[in-house]
C-alpha cells in the first residue's frame, strides 16, 4: 500500500444482487462502512429493493447515474456520488448494453470520469455466449477512447485473467482477450499493480472455488495517485451479497459533504 497525503478519494463497487426491500435496508446500513466518495452498484434491477436503494441516495441529495428503466428480466449498474453529472459513452451502444455500462464525472483536483460496468454472465447456451461476446466487444471498443482520459473503471466483469488461480476450463479465449484489451488500451488493474504476487477472489462458487470477477482499473495518468485497492468480504459474510466489495483509494482531493443518514437505521453517515 502506498502512502497517502492529506487528501484521498475512495471509489467502491459492490454487486447488490438485485436486492429485495428487506436486503436493501440492510445494505443501506452496511454501505456507510465503505466510506466511499463514489459508489458503483452492480446487478441492479427494476424492482422495489433497487428503487429503495437508489431512491435513498437521490432523496439524500446524491447524483445517481443509472438507466431510467429496463426490462424486469435485465440487470444494470448505478454510479452514485455527492455531486456529478452523467457522461455520454457512445451513441453506438446497443440497448442491451446501455443499462450495464454507465459513466459519471467526479471532481478531484481535475475531472475524473467514472465508468461502472456489469458484464452479463453466461452459461453454455449459444444465446448467452453471443450476448456476452457482444457486450465485451462494445466495452473494449469504448476503452480505446479512454487512453488519454483521467478515468476509473469499476464493476463486476464476470471474467478472470489468464493467470488466475485456480485455473478454470470454462472460460474461453475471447473472455481472457477482453481483460487483455483493457490493459492494452492503457487501463491499469489497481490491485494487480499494488499486489503483483497475490491472488484475490471476489466471488465463491458452490463448490468453494474462488473467482476474481470484480475489478478496479485506473488510467495510466492516475497510477501515481494510487494508495490502495482492497477486497472487503464482509458483504458476503453478512449475506448482503455473494460478492466482496472492492474499494480503491487515490491520493487526490475531492469535495465531500456527508448527507443525513436514515435515522431508522441508526447510522451517522452516508455511504458515499
C-alpha positions as CSV (number, residue, x, y, z in Angstrom):
1,X,0.0,0.0,0.0
2,X,1.3,3.4,-0.9
3,X,1.3,6.4,1.5
4,X,-1.5,8.9,1.3
5,X,-1.3,12.6,1.8
6,X,-3.8,15.0,3.3
7,X,-6.4,14.2,0.7
8,X,-7.8,10.9,-0.5
9,X,-10.8,9.9,-2.6
10,X,-12.4,6.5,-2.3
11,X,-14.2,4.6,-5.0
12,X,-16.2,1.4,-4.1
13,X,-18.1,-1.2,-6.1
14,X,-20.4,-3.9,-4.9
15,X,-22.7,-6.4,-6.6
16,X,-26.0,-5.9,-4.8
17,X,-27.7,-8.9,-6.5
18,X,-31.0,-7.1,-7.3
19,X,-31.9,-6.8,-3.6
20,X,-35.3,-7.4,-2.0
21,X,-36.7,-4.5,0.0
22,X,-35.5,-6.2,3.2
23,X,-32.0,-6.7,2.0
24,X,-31.9,-3.1,0.6
25,X,-32.5,-1.9,4.1
26,X,-29.6,-4.0,5.4
27,X,-27.4,-2.7,2.5
28,X,-28.2,0.9,3.5
29,X,-26.9,0.0,7.0
30,X,-23.7,-1.5,5.7
31,X,-22.7,0.7,2.8
32,X,-21.5,3.6,5.1
33,X,-18.7,1.4,6.4
34,X,-17.1,1.5,2.9
35,X,-16.5,5.3,3.4
36,X,-16.7,5.8,-0.4
37,X,-16.9,9.1,-2.2
38,X,-18.1,7.4,-5.3
39,X,-20.1,4.1,-5.2
40,X,-20.8,1.8,-8.1
41,X,-23.6,-0.7,-7.5
42,X,-23.8,-3.6,-10.0
43,X,-26.6,-6.1,-10.7
44,X,-29.3,-3.5,-10.0
45,X,-32.9,-4.5,-11.1
46,X,-36.2,-2.9,-12.0
47,X,-37.5,-4.0,-8.6
48,X,-38.6,-2.4,-5.3
49,X,-35.3,-3.1,-3.5
50,X,-33.2,-1.4,-6.1
51,X,-35.7,1.5,-6.2
52,X,-35.4,1.8,-2.5
53,X,-31.5,1.9,-2.6
54,X,-31.3,4.4,-5.4
55,X,-34.2,6.5,-4.1
56,X,-32.5,6.9,-0.7
57,X,-29.4,8.4,-2.3
58,X,-31.4,10.7,-4.6
59,X,-33.5,11.8,-1.6
60,X,-30.3,12.5,0.3
61,X,-29.0,14.8,-2.4
62,X,-26.7,12.5,-4.3
63,X,-26.3,12.3,-8.1
64,X,-27.4,8.8,-9.3
65,X,-26.5,7.8,-12.8
66,X,-28.4,4.8,-13.9
67,X,-30.8,3.6,-16.6
68,X,-34.2,5.2,-16.2
69,X,-35.9,1.9,-17.0
70,X,-35.0,-1.6,-18.1
71,X,-36.8,-4.9,-18.7
72,X,-37.7,-6.7,-15.5
73,X,-35.5,-9.6,-16.5
74,X,-32.5,-7.4,-17.1
75,X,-29.7,-6.2,-14.7
76,X,-27.9,-2.9,-14.6
77,X,-25.4,-0.6,-12.9
78,X,-25.6,2.7,-11.0
79,X,-22.9,5.3,-10.2
80,X,-23.6,7.3,-7.1
81,X,-21.8,10.4,-5.8
82,X,-22.5,13.6,-3.9
83,X,-22.1,15.9,-7.0
84,X,-21.7,14.8,-10.5
85,X,-23.1,14.6,-14.0
86,X,-23.8,11.8,-16.5
87,X,-21.2,11.3,-19.1
88,X,-22.4,10.0,-22.5
89,X,-20.3,7.0,-23.5
90,X,-21.3,6.4,-27.2
91,X,-24.4,6.6,-29.3
92,X,-23.4,3.3,-30.9
93,X,-24.1,1.3,-27.7
94,X,-26.9,-1.2,-28.2
95,X,-29.9,-1.1,-25.9
96,X,-28.8,-4.3,-24.2
97,X,-25.6,-2.6,-23.1
98,X,-26.7,0.9,-22.1
99,X,-28.0,0.0,-18.7
100,X,-25.0,-2.2,-17.9
101,X,-22.3,0.4,-18.8
102,X,-22.8,3.9,-17.3
103,X,-20.5,6.9,-16.6
104,X,-20.3,9.9,-14.4
105,X,-17.8,12.6,-13.6
106,X,-16.3,13.4,-10.2
107,X,-14.1,16.4,-9.5
108,X,-10.8,15.5,-7.7
109,X,-8.4,18.4,-8.5
110,X,-9.4,17.8,-12.1
111,X,-12.3,16.0,-13.6
112,X,-12.2,12.2,-13.4
113,X,-14.6,10.0,-15.5
114,X,-16.0,7.1,-13.5
115,X,-17.3,4.2,-15.6
116,X,-19.3,1.4,-13.9
117,X,-19.9,-1.9,-15.7
118,X,-21.9,-5.1,-15.1
119,X,-20.9,-7.7,-17.7
120,X,-23.5,-10.3,-18.4
121,X,-22.9,-13.8,-17.0
122,X,-23.3,-16.8,-19.3
123,X,-23.8,-20.5,-19.4
124,X,-23.1,-22.8,-22.3
125,X,-26.1,-21.7,-24.3
126,X,-25.3,-20.1,-27.7
127,X,-27.6,-17.1,-27.0
128,X,-25.9,-16.2,-23.7
129,X,-22.5,-16.7,-25.2
130,X,-23.3,-14.4,-28.1
131,X,-24.7,-11.8,-25.7
132,X,-21.6,-11.7,-23.5
133,X,-19.4,-11.5,-26.6
134,X,-21.4,-8.6,-28.0
135,X,-21.1,-6.8,-24.7
136,X,-17.4,-7.3,-24.2
137,X,-16.8,-6.3,-27.8
138,X,-18.6,-2.9,-27.3
139,X,-16.9,-2.4,-23.9
140,X,-13.4,-2.9,-25.2
141,X,-14.1,-0.8,-28.3
142,X,-15.1,2.0,-25.9
143,X,-11.9,1.5,-23.9
144,X,-9.8,2.5,-26.9
145,X,-11.0,6.1,-26.3
146,X,-10.1,6.1,-22.6
147,X,-6.3,6.1,-23.1
148,X,-5.8,9.8,-22.6
149,X,-8.5,10.4,-20.0
150,X,-8.3,10.5,-16.2
151,X,-10.6,7.6,-15.7
152,X,-11.6,5.0,-13.1
153,X,-13.3,1.8,-14.3
154,X,-15.1,-0.4,-11.7
155,X,-17.5,-3.2,-11.6
156,X,-18.4,-6.9,-12.0
157,X,-16.8,-8.1,-15.2
158,X,-17.7,-11.8,-14.9
159,X,-14.3,-12.8,-16.3
160,X,-11.0,-13.8,-14.8
161,X,-7.4,-13.3,-16.1
162,X,-5.3,-15.8,-17.9
163,X,-3.1,-16.0,-14.8
164,X,-6.0,-16.7,-12.4
165,X,-5.5,-19.3,-9.7
166,X,-7.3,-21.6,-9.7
167,X,-7.5,-22.1,-13.5
168,X,-10.9,-22.8,-14.9
169,X,-11.6,-24.6,-18.1
170,X,-15.0,-22.9,-18.6
171,X,-13.5,-19.6,-19.7
172,X,-12.8,-19.1,-23.4
173,X,-10.1,-17.2,-25.1
174,X,-12.3,-14.2,-26.1
175,X,-13.1,-13.7,-22.4
176,X,-9.4,-13.5,-21.5
177,X,-8.9,-11.3,-24.5
178,X,-11.3,-8.7,-23.1
179,X,-9.2,-8.2,-20.0
180,X,-6.0,-8.1,-22.1
181,X,-7.7,-5.4,-24.3
182,X,-8.4,-3.2,-21.3
183,X,-4.7,-3.2,-20.3
184,X,-3.7,-2.8,-24.0
185,X,-5.8,0.4,-24.1
186,X,-4.0,1.8,-21.1
187,X,-6.1,0.8,-18.1
188,X,-4.2,-0.5,-15.1
189,X,-5.6,-3.2,-12.8
190,X,-5.1,-1.4,-9.5
191,X,-5.0,-4.5,-7.2
192,X,-2.6,-6.4,-9.5
193,X,-0.3,-3.3,-9.8
194,X,-0.2,-2.8,-6.0
195,X,0.0,-6.5,-5.1
196,X,1.5,-8.3,-8.1
197,X,2.1,-11.6,-6.4
198,X,-1.2,-12.0,-4.7
199,X,-4.4,-13.8,-6.0
200,X,-7.6,-12.4,-4.6
201,X,-11.2,-13.7,-5.1
202,X,-14.4,-11.7,-5.0
203,X,-17.0,-14.5,-5.6
204,X,-17.0,-18.0,-4.3
205,X,-18.6,-20.8,-6.3
206,X,-20.9,-23.5,-5.0
207,X,-18.0,-25.9,-4.7
208,X,-15.9,-23.4,-2.8
209,X,-13.6,-22.3,-5.6
210,X,-12.8,-18.6,-5.7
211,X,-13.2,-16.3,-8.7
212,X,-12.0,-12.7,-9.2
213,X,-14.9,-11.2,-11.0
214,X,-14.9,-7.6,-9.5
215,X,-12.2,-5.1,-10.5
216,X,-11.0,-1.5,-10.2
217,X,-8.9,-0.1,-13.1
218,X,-7.3,3.3,-13.4
219,X,-6.0,5.1,-16.5
220,X,-2.2,5.4,-16.7
221,X,-2.3,9.1,-15.6
222,X,-3.8,8.2,-12.3
223,X,-1.3,5.4,-11.4
224,X,1.0,7.9,-9.5
225,X,-2.0,8.6,-7.2
226,X,-2.8,5.0,-6.3
227,X,-2.9,4.5,-2.5
228,X,-4.7,1.1,-2.1
229,X,-7.1,-1.3,-3.6
230,X,-8.8,-3.8,-1.2
231,X,-11.3,-6.6,-1.3
232,X,-13.8,-6.4,1.6
233,X,-15.6,-9.7,2.2
234,X,-18.0,-8.6,4.9
235,X,-20.9,-8.2,2.4
236,X,-20.6,-12.0,1.6
237,X,-20.1,-12.9,5.2
238,X,-23.2,-11.0,6.3
239,X,-25.4,-12.4,3.5
240,X,-25.8,-9.0,1.9
241,X,-24.3,-10.2,-1.4
242,X,-22.5,-13.1,-2.9
243,X,-19.6,-10.8,-3.9
244,X,-16.9,-9.0,-2.0
245,X,-16.8,-5.2,-2.3
246,X,-13.8,-3.6,-4.0
247,X,-12.5,-0.2,-2.6
248,X,-10.0,1.9,-4.5
249,X,-8.2,4.9,-2.9
250,X,-6.5,7.6,-4.8
251,X,-4.4,10.4,-3.2
252,X,-6.4,13.3,-4.7
253,X,-8.6,15.9,-3.1
254,X,-12.4,15.7,-3.7
255,X,-15.3,17.8,-2.5
256,X,-17.0,15.7,0.2
257,X,-20.1,16.6,2.2
258,X,-21.9,13.8,4.1
259,X,-25.8,13.9,3.7
260,X,-28.1,13.0,6.5
261,X,-28.3,9.2,7.2
262,X,-31.6,7.4,7.5
263,X,-32.5,7.7,11.2
264,X,-34.3,4.4,11.3
265,X,-31.0,2.6,10.5
266,X,-29.2,4.4,13.3
267,X,-26.3,5.4,11.0
268,X,-24.3,8.5,11.5
269,X,-23.0,8.9,7.9
270,X,-24.0,8.1,4.4
271,X,-22.4,5.6,2.1
272,X,-20.8,7.9,-0.4
